[in-house]
Amino acid sequence: MPSQSLSDKRLGWGLRVWVAVVAAVLLAPTLVVIPMSFSASETFQFPPHKWSWRWYEEFFSSPKWTDSLLTSVQVGLMVAVIATVLGVAAAFGLDRTRWRARGAVRSAMMAPMIVPGIVVAIAIYGVFLRWQLNGTLLGFVLAHTVLAVPFVVTSMQTSLAGYDRTMETASASLGAGWVTTFLRVTLPQVLPGIGSGLVFAFVTSLDEVVIALFLQTPDIRTMPVQMYDSITAEIDPTIGAASSLIMVATTVVLLVPLLVRRAPRRSQRS
Amino acid sequence: MTAAFTSATADKAARPSRRRTLAGWFLLPATAVLVVFFFYPLAAIVWQSFTQPSYGVGHYLALLNDGVSTTVLLRTLRTALVVSTCTLFIAYPFAYAMTKVAPRARGVLMLLVLLPFWTSVMARNYAWYLLEQRDGVIERLFSAIGFDGVVLLGTVTGVTVAMVQVMLPFMVLPLYSSMSSIDRRLLDAAVSLGASPYRALRTVYLPLSLPGVVSGCSLVFIMTLGFFVTPALLGSPQESLISQVIQTRVSSLLDFPGGGALGTVLLVVTLVLLFAVSRISRPTAGLSKVVDGA
């Protein structure tokens, strides 16, 4: 704890050490997974003794990994588009209605974030077995869309909160129709929100394991399921390469909207 | 110009415009999808647990009396409590430091906090598997300081350690947002009135940061209850948590009503906690903060 003046900007030594330790804990998994992916060993031994690219080669040449990657990307892209359309429309709806039930609708939209994943998984598995949607691309897409919608709604709400509605009135008073107003005034302003919603939906789907574990069949499985199996069912170090690739990909995908979103805000402030 | 705007807005607010009622329709597609593919399945699983194979609370009585389920539920609650307490103690000084440092350093710390959130669930759990396994880094570190045979893999402790790391962002962000609204001059005032810095922190700062503490703890507690992947990969079947038992029942035994009953218990516990906490703060707001931050 700091010993000098409490509004001092500097940190005491104890606090500095603490921050460093927490930072190390936060970084640890990343620091483990990436070197592990270059191991030459057939086991999960860490740190590796010899290095190689063999697990990357395995990842891109073995059909079970490439198929699962393809499934995940397909599902993720479809989820991103569907969830964004649904979520953006819903966020606009929530923003522009003054119903009494609005609060309830909003909570309902957020519910998939709160209900424990395992409960959602068995519930969806139960009905999808009956509807014969398990083990189908459509099944994965629908289940992941449900999970992704709240993320899109949240990121849109942030965008709409900073949005000045009088602009629309101004645009209308200058003679623009509502289509023009929407395309040239509303849309450009909420575009960052739509963009980050799209990315969140994609990442949510790409990363989802629990429901996918239930919906998988030997013919169709997503990449996280393949990763899960490579720890539990088989000891397959290809998971190291898969983890590193997915980590790099998600970081890139998530950093892009962060930069896009920062840029216009900064120019507005100045 | 401004006057024209104001009158236009006032006019718009006065009469319920058709655009506004129309906007209600925008909610329809998302609501329909959620009802069919989320609320209906949930209702179905709860319904089944009361009606199959016969009407009644048989499955719930069985859960009470099978001697395993209550133990598992209590173990899950205890784990969630330990995880949220540890996370709070680790995150509190960190969030405090975040409010004190210069904006650039704050940006770096924020990025570090969001890193676990960005890292794929499977990658993170795989990393903890490697660290906690037999002859892994943690066992060797402990044997270097004289404790042999500390293998966390396959224990509740191992699960707890990994969960604490995963949950840190969900604690730091609500704490930080609550702390950054505290006026630090109050502390100087307390010190100038003769309080020691420690006393100023304890009697002035701590109570003011309490909303963040409540929202962070409840968020972490609730999320920990429903965790599946971490206990399934790092825990053991002998000391399983509730989500593992639900998965085994449904997936291996195809016991939907029985697993559903356990799922319903988990759901009810979660909702009751949420409701209780919502009297004080909104844990979902904390979740949104994480989404916004990322």
Interface residues (C-beta under 8 A of the other chain):
Chain A: M1 P2 S3 S5 L6 S7 D8 K9 R10 L11 L15 R16 W18 V19 V22 A23 V25 L26 L27 A28 P29 T30 V32 V33 M36 F44 Q45 F46 P47 V85 L86 G87 A89 A90 F92 G93 L94 D95 R96 T97 R98 W99 V105 A108 M109 M110 A111 P112 M113 I114 V115 P116 G117 I118 V119 V120 A121 I122 A123 I124 Y125 G126 V127 L142 A143 T145 V146 V149 F151 V153 T154 S155 Q157 T158 R165 T166 T169 A170 S173 W178 F200 L206 D207 V209 V210 L213 F214 P224 M227 Y228 I231 T232 I239 G240 S243 S244 I246 M247 T250 T251 L254
Chain B: A4 F5 A8 T9 K12 P16 R19 R20 T21 A23 G24 W25 F26 L27 L28 P29 A30 T31 V33 L34 F37 F38 F39 Y40 P41 L42 A44 I45 Q48 I90 A91 P93 F94 Y96 A97 K100 V101 A102 L109 L112 V113 L115 P116 W118 T119 S120 V121 M122 A123 R124 N125 Y126 A127 W128 Y129 L130 L131 Q133 D135 G136 V137 Q165 L168 R184 R185 L187 D188 V191 P197 Y198 A200 L201 I222 L225 G226 F227 F228 V229 A232 L233 I242 S243 I246 Q247 V250 S251 F256 G259 G260 G263 T264 L266 L267 T270 L274 T284 L287 S288 V291 D292 A294
